[in-house]
Amino acid sequence: MILHIVRRGEWERALERGEYAPGSIAAEGFIHCSTPAQVAATADLHYRGQRDLVLLCIDEARLVAPLKYEMPRGAGDARAAVSFPHIYGALNPSAVIRVIDFPCAPDGSFLLPAIVSASTR
């Protein structure tokens, strides 16, 4: 299972369209994802303090678009020694097996939701 962080409204609009194709596809060629072990640090780095986020739990075997694990491209990214899952194309909603609320803590940081942790054991 891989995870993608998205605003609830963006995901709801994607469901109406029948696919999720964020701006990162046009800008970088892929959708950024994380493993369960990576997602809290990713959220802290890119979404700190943001509200109304959800985690898309994606079954890799159900993806229509290609999936590649690659190193981050950003210079100075402390996570550079770890590869991240990237979806090269639109995400088909049928690959999303669960959508989980992803609230930040009062200090703006994020923790892996217990339901995700439990499902990866």
C-alpha positions in Angstrom: 0.0 0.0 0.0 1.2 3.5 -0.8 -0.3 6.8 0.3 -1.1 10.2 -1.2 -2.0 13.3 0.7 -4.7 15.5 -0.9 -7.3 18.1 0.1 -10.7 16.5 0.6 -12.3 18.8 -2.0 -9.7 17.9 -4.6 -10.4 14.2 -4.1 -14.2 14.7 -4.2 -13.8 16.6 -7.6 -11.6 13.8 -8.9 -14.2 11.2 -8.1 -16.8 13.2 -10.1 -14.4 13.3 -13.0 -13.5 9.6 -12.7 -9.7 10.2 -12.3 -7.3 12.1 -10.2 -4.7 14.1 -12.2 -3.1 16.8 -10.0 -0.9 19.6 -11.3 2.2 17.6 -10.5 1.6 15.4 -13.5 1.9 18.4 -15.9 4.8 20.0 -13.8 6.8 16.9 -13.0 5.3 14.0 -14.9 4.0 12.1 -11.8 1.9 12.0 -8.7 3.9 12.1 -5.4 3.2 9.3 -3.0 4.7 7.9 0.2 4.9 4.7 2.0 3.3 4.5 5.4 6.8 4.9 7.0 7.3 8.1 5.0 4.0 9.9 5.0 4.2 11.8 8.4 7.6 13.3 7.5 6.3 14.2 4.0 3.3 15.9 5.5 5.4 17.8 8.0 7.6 19.0 5.2 5.0 20.0 2.7 1.7 20.3 4.5 2.5 21.5 8.0 -0.5 23.1 9.7 -2.8 22.6 6.7 -6.4 21.4 7.4 -9.0 19.3 5.5 -6.5 16.8 4.2 -7.1 13.1 3.6 -4.8 10.2 2.9 -5.6 8.1 -0.1 -4.6 4.5 0.6 -3.7 3.0 -2.8 -3.4 -0.6 -3.7 -0.4 -0.7 -6.0 -1.7 -3.8 -7.9 -4.8 -1.9 -9.0 -3.0 1.1 -10.6 -3.5 1.6 -14.3 -0.6 4.1 -14.6 3.0 3.0 -14.1 4.5 3.2 -10.6 8.2 3.8 -10.0 10.2 4.2 -6.8 12.6 7.1 -7.1 14.8 9.4 -5.0 13.5 12.9 -4.3 14.7 15.5 -6.8 14.8 18.4 -4.4 18.2 19.6 -3.4 18.8 19.5 0.3 15.9 17.1 1.0 16.9 15.3 4.2 14.9 12.3 2.9 17.2 12.0 -0.2 18.6 8.6 0.8 15.2 7.0 0.5 13.2 6.3 -2.6 9.5 7.4 -2.9 6.7 5.9 -5.0 5.7 8.0 -8.0 2.6 7.3 -10.2 3.3 8.3 -13.8 -0.1 9.2 -14.9 -3.6 9.8 -13.6 -4.7 7.8 -10.5 -7.7 5.6 -11.2 -10.1 5.8 -8.2 -10.6 2.0 -8.3 -7.0 1.8 -7.0 -7.9 3.7 -3.8 -9.0 1.2 -1.2 -9.5 3.6 1.7 -9.7 7.4 2.3 -8.7 8.4 5.8 -9.0 11.8 7.5 -5.5 13.3 8.0 -5.7 16.1 10.6 -2.6 17.8 11.9 -1.9 18.1 15.6 -2.4 21.5 17.4 1.3 22.3 16.7 0.7 21.7 12.9 2.6 18.4 12.8 1.3 15.1 11.5 1.3 11.5 12.9 0.6 8.3 11.0 -3.1 7.5 11.7 -3.5 4.3 13.8 -5.7 2.7 11.1 -2.9 3.0 8.5 -0.3 1.6 11.0 -2.6 -1.3 11.8 -3.3 -2.2 8.2 0.4 -2.4 7.4 1.2 -5.1 10.0 
